[in-house]
């Protein structure tokens, strides 16, 4: 396993580049997941605009004004953070060797480089403001296409999604959160997919509404993208060994998988970033320093989910032009995501609730909710379309979705 990109280069190419310890493998794939979603959603927004489903908006802007004060404040703070936290990583090898995450999520830093970069960022923002300033500001009308909002949507999705993923993880492992609140709050690990999906999706819908895009259209645009992003993110889970693996698997590999390597069926995640060697949740006391791998192989569920999600993305991508009713594509996505996750939960390590004698996991409960929501969304979307068709047939309306 590769906790950081440094470990990947060391193992694959046989070279050691200490600065690559800055790049957490899981974090890199989360970033790639957002980029993949951004690209797919941009293509879909362009297609829907070309087909007349979405329309650009006209905005009036005032050019030549001095930038607002909050622009200077934000830029200055950003410069200070880079100087305070990230410059030391480039000039102090000891920080990298002792653990990048521990340093990033501590109060330690370099005040001198922080202040220097804060001043520089303020200076360059001031130059930008002076350069665009006009003796007399002018009003101009600009056309903003839906796809041009994707940078804004991605930032909203990232902030809301990560926050939601963290909060849902705290609730899933509430006892651990209560016992170690600060460690959980400032830890770079501990993310729950459904939390990110719900919070990130809500954030994007809010942002889309502000930009004149209806909720159902935006959900359809995001359906293939979210499935692909999930698959890419799960690759990061598998490569880093972040603890999202399955239960112990000591069964013989089925004959129909004989062409696959053994680790595809059961894997012990050596050097996993979770630092775990006990796959039985406390029943096998061990030391990760002595045995840096799981003492018993487990189902490599992140890998299986990555493959499933990418295949399901292909199905959604195929259907996107063939489904004409707004909301149905996202309803199908909800069904796919719910069934996939519910099935994988049966062999995955997770925290269980006790509800009337039943012991579901948080993901199983949310999967059931999403499945029902998908059915309801498809039903009412089709019903609404049929009503429009009937209305249009009587000459009283339009069937355009």
C-alpha positions as CSV (number, residue, x, y, z in Angstrom):
1,X,0.0,0.0,0.0
2,X,1.0,3.6,-0.6
3,X,0.2,6.0,2.3
4,X,1.8,8.8,0.2
5,X,3.0,9.2,-3.4
6,X,6.5,9.0,-2.0
7,X,5.9,5.3,-1.1
8,X,4.4,4.7,-4.6
9,X,7.5,6.1,-6.4
10,X,9.8,4.2,-4.0
11,X,8.1,0.9,-4.7
12,X,7.4,1.3,-8.4
13,X,10.4,3.2,-9.6
14,X,12.9,2.5,-6.8
15,X,13.7,6.2,-6.2
16,X,13.2,8.2,-3.1
17,X,11.9,11.8,-3.4
18,X,11.2,13.0,0.2
19,X,9.1,16.0,-0.9
20,X,6.5,13.5,-2.3
21,X,5.6,12.6,1.3
22,X,3.6,15.8,1.2
23,X,1.1,14.2,-1.2
24,X,-1.3,11.8,0.6
25,X,-2.4,9.1,-1.8
26,X,-6.0,9.2,-0.6
27,X,-6.1,13.0,-0.8
28,X,-4.7,12.9,-4.3
29,X,-7.4,10.6,-5.5
30,X,-10.1,12.7,-3.8
31,X,-8.7,15.6,-5.8
32,X,-8.8,13.5,-9.0
33,X,-12.4,12.5,-8.2
34,X,-13.4,16.2,-8.0
35,X,-11.6,16.9,-11.3
36,X,-13.2,14.0,-13.0
37,X,-16.7,15.1,-11.8
38,X,-15.9,18.7,-12.9
39,X,-15.0,17.5,-16.4
40,X,-18.0,15.2,-16.8
41,X,-20.5,17.8,-15.5
42,X,-19.0,20.5,-17.8
43,X,-19.6,18.2,-20.8
44,X,-23.2,17.6,-19.7
45,X,-23.9,21.3,-19.1
46,X,-22.6,22.1,-22.5
47,X,-24.7,19.4,-24.1
48,X,-27.9,20.5,-22.3
49,X,-27.3,24.1,-23.3
50,X,-26.8,23.0,-26.9
51,X,-30.0,21.0,-26.9
52,X,-31.9,24.0,-25.4
53,X,-32.6,22.5,-22.1
54,X,-30.5,25.1,-20.3
55,X,-29.9,28.7,-21.2
56,X,-27.2,31.2,-20.5
57,X,-27.9,34.2,-18.3
58,X,-27.1,37.8,-18.9
59,X,-25.4,39.7,-16.1
60,X,-24.6,43.4,-15.7
61,X,-21.2,44.0,-14.1
62,X,-19.3,47.2,-13.3
63,X,-15.8,47.3,-14.7
64,X,-13.0,49.5,-13.4
65,X,-13.9,49.6,-9.8
66,X,-11.4,49.0,-7.0
67,X,-11.6,45.4,-5.7
68,X,-13.7,45.0,-2.5
69,X,-11.9,44.9,0.9
70,X,-12.8,41.2,1.5
71,X,-10.7,40.3,-1.7
72,X,-7.6,41.7,-0.1
73,X,-8.4,40.1,3.3
74,X,-8.9,36.6,1.8
75,X,-5.9,36.8,-0.4
76,X,-3.7,38.0,2.5
77,X,-4.9,35.2,4.8
78,X,-4.4,32.7,2.0
79,X,-0.8,33.9,1.5
80,X,-0.1,33.7,5.3
81,X,-1.4,30.1,5.5
82,X,0.8,29.0,2.6
83,X,3.9,30.7,4.1
84,X,3.1,29.5,7.6
85,X,2.3,25.9,6.8
86,X,3.6,24.9,3.4
87,X,6.9,26.7,3.0
88,X,8.4,24.9,6.0
89,X,7.5,21.6,4.3
90,X,9.8,22.6,1.4
91,X,12.7,23.7,3.4
92,X,12.7,21.4,6.4
93,X,13.1,17.7,5.6
94,X,12.6,16.7,9.2
95,X,9.0,17.8,9.1
96,X,8.3,15.5,6.2
97,X,10.1,12.6,7.8
98,X,8.2,13.1,11.1
99,X,4.8,13.1,9.4
100,X,3.2,15.8,7.2
101,X,-0.3,15.4,8.4
102,X,0.7,15.8,12.1
103,X,2.4,19.1,11.1
104,X,-0.5,20.4,8.9
105,X,-3.1,19.8,11.6
106,X,-1.0,21.3,14.4
107,X,-0.5,24.9,15.4
108,X,3.2,24.8,14.4
109,X,4.5,26.8,11.5
110,X,6.9,29.5,10.3
111,X,5.8,33.0,11.2
112,X,8.5,34.7,9.1
113,X,7.6,33.0,5.8
114,X,3.9,33.4,6.7
115,X,4.2,37.2,7.1
116,X,6.4,37.5,4.0
117,X,3.9,35.6,1.8
118,X,1.0,37.5,3.3
119,X,2.6,40.8,2.3
120,X,3.4,39.5,-1.2
121,X,-0.1,38.2,-1.8
122,X,-1.5,41.6,-0.6
123,X,0.9,43.4,-2.9
124,X,0.0,41.4,-6.0
125,X,-3.8,41.8,-5.3
126,X,-3.2,45.5,-5.0
127,X,-1.4,45.6,-8.3
128,X,-4.3,43.6,-9.9
129,X,-6.8,46.1,-8.5
130,X,-4.9,49.1,-9.7
131,X,-4.4,47.6,-13.1
132,X,-8.1,47.1,-13.7
133,X,-9.2,50.4,-12.2
134,X,-10.6,53.0,-14.6
135,X,-11.1,56.7,-14.1
136,X,-14.8,56.2,-14.7
137,X,-16.2,52.7,-14.0
138,X,-18.4,51.4,-16.8
139,X,-21.4,49.0,-16.8
140,X,-21.2,46.1,-19.1
141,X,-23.5,43.2,-19.9
142,X,-21.9,39.7,-20.0
143,X,-23.3,36.3,-21.0
144,X,-22.6,33.5,-18.5
145,X,-23.0,30.0,-19.8
146,X,-24.1,27.2,-17.4
147,X,-20.8,25.3,-17.8
148,X,-18.8,28.4,-16.8
149,X,-20.1,28.0,-13.3
150,X,-18.4,24.7,-12.8
151,X,-15.4,26.1,-10.9
152,X,-17.8,27.7,-8.4
153,X,-19.9,24.5,-8.2
154,X,-16.8,22.4,-7.6
155,X,-15.6,24.6,-4.7
156,X,-19.0,24.5,-3.1
157,X,-19.2,20.7,-3.5
158,X,-15.7,20.2,-2.1
159,X,-16.3,22.3,1.0
160,X,-19.8,21.1,1.7
161,X,-18.9,17.5,0.8
162,X,-15.8,17.2,3.0
163,X,-17.7,18.8,5.9
164,X,-20.6,16.4,5.4
165,X,-18.3,13.4,5.1
166,X,-16.6,14.3,8.3
167,X,-19.8,14.9,10.3
168,X,-21.4,11.7,9.1
169,X,-18.3,9.8,10.1
170,X,-18.5,11.3,13.6
171,X,-22.1,10.0,14.0
172,X,-21.2,6.6,12.6
173,X,-18.4,6.2,15.2
174,X,-19.9,8.4,17.9
175,X,-18.3,6.6,20.8
176,X,-14.9,7.2,19.4
177,X,-15.7,10.8,18.6
178,X,-16.8,11.5,22.1
179,X,-13.7,9.8,23.5
180,X,-11.3,11.7,21.1
181,X,-13.1,14.8,19.8
182,X,-10.1,16.9,18.9
183,X,-8.3,14.0,17.2
184,X,-11.4,13.3,15.1
185,X,-12.1,16.9,14.2
186,X,-8.5,17.7,13.0
187,X,-7.8,14.3,11.5
188,X,-7.3,14.2,7.8
189,X,-8.9,10.7,7.7
190,X,-12.4,9.6,8.6
191,X,-14.7,10.4,5.7
192,X,-18.1,8.9,5.0
193,X,-19.2,8.8,1.3
194,X,-22.9,9.2,1.9
195,X,-22.3,12.2,4.1
196,X,-20.2,13.8,1.3
197,X,-22.9,12.9,-1.2
198,X,-25.8,14.5,0.7
199,X,-24.0,17.6,1.9
200,X,-22.1,18.2,-1.3
201,X,-25.2,17.6,-3.4
202,X,-27.2,20.0,-1.3
203,X,-24.5,22.6,-1.6
204,X,-24.4,22.3,-5.4
205,X,-28.2,22.5,-5.7
206,X,-28.1,25.7,-3.7
207,X,-25.4,27.1,-5.9
208,X,-27.1,26.0,-9.1
209,X,-30.4,27.6,-8.1
210,X,-28.5,30.9,-7.6
211,X,-27.2,30.5,-11.2
212,X,-30.7,29.8,-12.7
213,X,-30.3,26.0,-13.1
214,X,-33.3,23.9,-11.8
215,X,-32.6,21.3,-9.2
216,X,-33.7,18.3,-11.3
217,X,-31.6,19.4,-14.3
218,X,-28.6,19.8,-12.0
219,X,-29.2,16.4,-10.4
220,X,-29.3,14.7,-13.8
221,X,-26.1,16.5,-14.8
222,X,-24.4,15.3,-11.7
223,X,-25.6,11.6,-11.8
224,X,-22.8,10.1,-14.0
225,X,-20.2,12.5,-12.6
226,X,-20.9,11.4,-9.0
227,X,-20.7,7.7,-9.9
228,X,-17.4,8.2,-11.6
229,X,-16.1,10.3,-8.7
230,X,-17.0,7.6,-6.3
231,X,-15.1,5.0,-8.3
232,X,-12.0,7.2,-8.5
233,X,-12.2,8.0,-4.8
234,X,-12.5,4.2,-4.0
235,X,-9.2,3.6,-5.9
236,X,-7.6,6.0,-3.5
237,X,-9.1,4.1,-0.5
238,X,-7.7,0.8,-1.9
239,X,-4.2,2.1,-2.8
240,X,-3.7,3.9,0.6
241,X,-5.4,1.2,2.7
242,X,-7.5,3.7,4.6
243,X,-9.5,1.1,6.6
244,X,-12.6,0.8,4.3
245,X,-11.8,-2.8,3.6
246,X,-14.1,-5.8,4.2
247,X,-14.3,-8.4,6.9
248,X,-11.8,-11.3,7.2
249,X,-11.8,-13.5,4.2
250,X,-10.2,-16.9,4.5
251,X,-12.4,-18.7,2.0
252,X,-10.9,-20.2,-1.2
253,X,-11.0,-18.0,-4.3
254,X,-13.8,-19.1,-6.6
255,X,-12.9,-20.9,-9.8
256,X,-14.5,-18.3,-11.9
257,X,-11.9,-15.8,-10.5
258,X,-8.9,-18.1,-11.1
259,X,-7.5,-15.8,-13.7
260,X,-7.3,-13.0,-11.2
261,X,-4.4,-12.6,-8.7
262,X,-5.0,-13.8,-5.1
263,X,-5.1,-10.2,-3.7
264,X,-8.2,-9.5,-5.8
265,X,-10.1,-12.0,-3.6
266,X,-8.4,-11.5,-0.2
267,X,-5.7,-9.0,0.7
268,X,-3.8,-8.0,3.9
269,X,-3.1,-4.3,3.0
270,X,0.6,-4.1,3.9
271,X,1.8,-0.6,5.1
272,X,-1.8,0.7,5.1
273,X,-2.2,4.3,6.0
274,X,-4.7,3.4,8.7
275,X,-1.8,1.8,10.6
276,X,-3.8,-1.3,11.4
277,X,-2.8,-4.9,11.8
278,X,-5.9,-6.3,13.5
279,X,-8.7,-7.0,11.0
280,X,-11.0,-8.2,13.7
281,X,-11.7,-5.0,15.5
282,X,-9.8,-5.6,18.7
283,X,-9.7,-9.3,19.0
284,X,-6.1,-9.8,17.7
285,X,-3.8,-7.5,19.7
286,X,-0.8,-6.7,17.6
287,X,1.8,-4.0,16.8
288,X,1.8,-2.3,13.4
289,X,5.5,-1.5,13.8
290,X,6.2,-5.2,14.1
291,X,3.6,-6.5,11.7
292,X,2.7,-3.7,9.3
293,X,-0.1,-5.5,7.6
294,X,-3.4,-7.2,8.5
295,X,-2.8,-10.5,10.2
296,X,-5.6,-12.1,8.3
297,X,-6.6,-11.1,4.7
298,X,-9.9,-9.3,4.1
299,X,-12.2,-8.7,1.2
300,X,-10.7,-5.8,-0.8
301,X,-14.1,-4.0,-0.9
302,X,-12.7,-0.6,-2.0
303,X,-11.3,-2.2,-5.2
304,X,-14.6,-4.0,-5.9
305,X,-16.5,-0.8,-5.3
306,X,-14.2,1.1,-7.6
307,X,-14.8,-1.4,-10.4
308,X,-18.6,-1.4,-9.8
309,X,-18.8,2.4,-9.8
310,X,-16.9,2.8,-13.0
311,X,-19.0,0.2,-14.8
312,X,-22.2,1.9,-13.5
313,X,-20.8,5.2,-14.6
314,X,-20.6,3.7,-18.1
315,X,-24.3,2.7,-17.9
316,X,-25.4,6.1,-16.8
317,X,-23.3,7.8,-19.5
318,X,-24.9,5.5,-22.1
319,X,-28.4,6.4,-20.8
320,X,-28.0,10.1,-20.4
321,X,-29.0,11.0,-24.0
322,X,-31.7,8.4,-24.2
323,X,-33.7,9.4,-21.1
324,X,-35.7,12.5,-22.0
325,X,-37.6,12.9,-18.7
326,X,-35.9,15.3,-16.3
327,X,-35.1,13.6,-12.9
328,X,-35.2,10.0,-14.1
329,X,-31.4,9.7,-14.7
330,X,-30.7,10.8,-11.1
331,X,-33.4,8.5,-9.9
332,X,-31.6,5.6,-11.6
333,X,-28.3,6.8,-10.1
334,X,-29.9,6.6,-6.6
335,X,-31.0,3.0,-7.3
336,X,-27.5,2.0,-8.5
337,X,-25.7,3.7,-5.6
338,X,-28.1,2.3,-3.0
339,X,-28.0,-1.3,-4.2
340,X,-24.2,-1.3,-4.7
341,X,-23.5,0.1,-1.3
342,X,-26.1,-2.1,0.5
343,X,-24.6,-5.3,-1.0
344,X,-21.0,-4.3,-0.2
345,X,-22.0,-3.5,3.4
346,X,-22.7,-7.2,4.0
347,X,-19.0,-8.0,3.8
348,X,-17.5,-4.7,4.9
349,X,-16.2,-3.6,8.3
350,X,-18.6,-1.0,9.7
351,X,-20.2,0.3,12.9
352,X,-23.7,-1.1,13.7
353,X,-26.7,0.4,15.3
354,X,-29.2,-1.4,17.4
355,X,-32.7,-0.7,16.2
356,X,-35.6,-2.9,17.5
357,X,-33.3,-5.9,17.6
358,X,-31.9,-5.3,14.1
359,X,-28.3,-4.2,13.6
360,X,-28.0,-2.1,10.4
361,X,-25.0,0.1,9.6
362,X,-25.4,3.8,8.8
363,X,-24.7,3.1,5.1
364,X,-27.4,0.4,5.0
365,X,-30.0,2.7,6.5
366,X,-29.1,5.5,4.0
367,X,-29.0,3.0,1.1
368,X,-32.6,2.0,1.9
369,X,-33.6,5.7,2.1
370,X,-31.8,6.4,-1.3
371,X,-33.4,3.4,-3.0
372,X,-36.9,4.5,-1.9
373,X,-36.1,8.1,-2.9
374,X,-35.0,6.9,-6.3
375,X,-38.2,5.0,-6.9
376,X,-40.3,8.0,-5.8
377,X,-38.3,10.4,-8.0
378,X,-38.6,8.3,-11.1
379,X,-42.4,7.8,-10.5
380,X,-43.2,11.5,-10.0
381,X,-40.9,12.5,-12.8
382,X,-42.7,10.2,-15.2
383,X,-46.1,11.2,-13.9
384,X,-45.3,14.9,-14.4
385,X,-44.1,14.2,-17.9
386,X,-47.2,12.3,-18.8
387,X,-49.4,15.1,-17.4
388,X,-47.5,17.6,-19.6
389,X,-48.0,15.3,-22.7
390,X,-51.7,15.2,-22.0
391,X,-51.9,18.9,-21.5
392,X,-49.9,19.5,-24.7
393,X,-52.2,17.2,-26.6
394,X,-55.1,19.4,-25.7
395,X,-53.2,22.4,-26.9
396,X,-52.8,23.9,-23.5
397,X,-49.1,23.4,-22.8
398,X,-45.7,22.3,-23.7
399,X,-44.0,19.0,-23.1
400,X,-40.4,20.4,-23.1
401,X,-38.6,19.2,-19.9
